[in-house]
Amino acid sequence: MTFDEQGPRAQGLLAFSESSNPQSAHSRDQTEAFSKKQWSELPFTEQQIKADLAYQVQVISEEGSR
């Protein structure tokens, strides 16, 4: 986490990767990135989050509550 003229900048990764399936492309990609100190830029502000092409809103509620 750093701050510049445009606001906060966040970088990070999951050091243990996202998949426990050794056949998956995601079973070691983050571990390898961690070992190379290749952090990913993480969206932090609402504008950065909404700019993500995969951005979507999901509303979750419990049945009977309002």
N, C-alpha and C positions, 0 to 999 in steps of 0.2 A: 504494500500500500504506500503510494506516494501522492503528493499533491503538486500540480503545476498550474499554469495560468487558466487552463480549462476545467480545473477541479480535480477530484480524486481519480487516481489511476490504480487499478487493482490487477495483480498478476497472481497466478497460482496453478495448481494441478492436483490430481489425486495420485500420490506417490505409489499407491498399490494398484493402480489401473482400475478399469470398470468391469472387467469380466474375469470370472474364475475358470472359464472354458479355455484351455490352452490352444484350441483351434481358432479362437476368435482373434481378429485383428486388434481388439481392445484388451487382450489379456496381459500385455506388457508394454503397450505404447506409452502410457503415462510414466511407468517406471523408467523406461529408456529416456524419456524427456527429462525426468528428474535428474538422472545421472549426468545428463549433458547440460543441466541448468537452463533448459529451454522452457520457460514459463509461458503459459497462455494468458492473453489479455482477457480479463473478466469484466463483463458489463457491470457498472456500479450505479450509475444514475438511471432514473426512469427513462430518459431519452435514449441512453445506450441500450437498455434492456429492450425497449420497444423497437429499436432499429434492427434487432436480430431477426433474420428471415424466418426462423423457426418459432418466433414469439407467438404465444396464444394464451388466452385467458380461459381458465376452467373454474367454474363455480361449483363448490362442493357443499352440500348441506345434509343435515340429518333429517330423516323422515319425521314429520310431525313438528319440526321446530321452525319457527318463523319469527 
